[in-house]
Amino acid sequence: MSQSPVPPHDASPPRAPRPPGTIRIGSIAGSDVLISSSWFGVAILIAAVMSPRIDQVQPGLGAWRFVAGLVFAVVLYGSVLLHEASHAIVATRYGLPVSSITLHFLGGMTAIEGEARSAREEFMIAVVGPLTSLAVGAAALVAAPFTPDGLIRLVLEGLAGANLLVGVLNLVPGLPLDGGRVLKAGVWQVSGDQHRGTIAAAWGGRVVAVLALLWPAVQETVLGTPPDWLDYVLAFIIAAFLWSGAGAALNAARVRRRLPALDARRLARRTLAVPEDLPLAEAVRRAVEAQAGGIITTSSSGDPVGVVNEAALMATPEDRRPWIATSVIARRLEPGLRLPADLAGEDLVKALTGTPAAEYLLVEPDGSVYGVLTAADVDRAFRATLSR
């Protein structure tokens, strides 16, 4: 990952790059609202499916019935946007930044940065979406009988049916559905283990994926309507989406359960402090003598100012080392390169990914030097935990 200069304190942080194939149409709660290119395909499909019904309730529109169908698609996805916006607003209130809200073929997605800190936060962020859909559906259902026959009543009936269905289906207990996050919160609350909750909800998602794939086989028995080719295609797409999302959550939970094994203190290298202007050859000689795995440079007052880059050291010929200062191959201790020695698990990983570097200086709470931590050592330890 490339690094960029630290922005001034009064500068706003740069926005994450917009995913390819999306169009920004505005923002909600400080989050970009994006439309995926796949949405236009589903909007056209909705217009085509709705056009016969529109022709029944409003005869004589001709080709304008397709325009009315597109308007219905926009209104329908407006309710999807309300669903996703409710997630974003609650997440933001809990201090979790939301980078974007994306409307796509299968509905919507809210990109929440970070993880809920408690089961209650997880539950509230998850459940508010389905509740919003149920509220929109109920409101449309109540208003429809008081609306004259025609396009507006058709829209209200469509909103009622779609939102009530979305609200109920999203409460199905399986990731990546909102109901999966509700299940995760429940298991987390009971067991005290967030990752156990994720694993339970991910397996729930896989079960739901299999049931979605089998739905066309029982559709005629349940609804009395024989399935057509579109039912099979939609069942496959939905099942694949659910299985993929559940599998990703399952893998992430398994990895995160192993992260506590990453401990900065345990992985730290013994460190030698040398003056900035000390010849590199002498610094290396002292480090070998002290059996130190890391070298830091200090100012004239004794304060740490840099950490020697191991790759740069190995690339420096031995015959040149007596003639260059150690500071030449040391990276200045910029913000993010001094880390608390007590970091471990996910906090350690977040700190390293926040400021990518080869070496970091570990310090005690009183500011004294504990050692040097290298990204290579952390990577090896992480791979070792995965192989167990």
Secondary structure, DSSP 8 states (H G I E B T S, - for coil): --------TTS--------TTEEEEEEETTEEEEEEHHHHHHHHHHHHHHHHHHHHHSTT-TTHHHHHHHHHHHHHHHHHHHHHHHHHHHHHHTT--EEEEEEETTEEEEEE-S--SSHHHHHHHHHHHHHHHHHHHHHHHHHGGGS-TTHHHHHHHHHHHHHHHHHHHTTSSSTTSHHHHHHHHHHHHHHS-HHHHHHHHHHHHHHHHHHHHHHHHHHHHHHS----HHHHHHHHHHHHHHHHHHHHHHHHHHHHHHGGG-BHHHH-B-EEEEETTSBHHHHHHHHHHTT-SEEEEE-TTS-EEEEE-HHHHHHS-TTTGGGSBGGGGEEE--TTSEEETT-BHHHHHHHHHHS--SEEEEE-TTS-EEEEEEHHHHHHHHHHHHT-
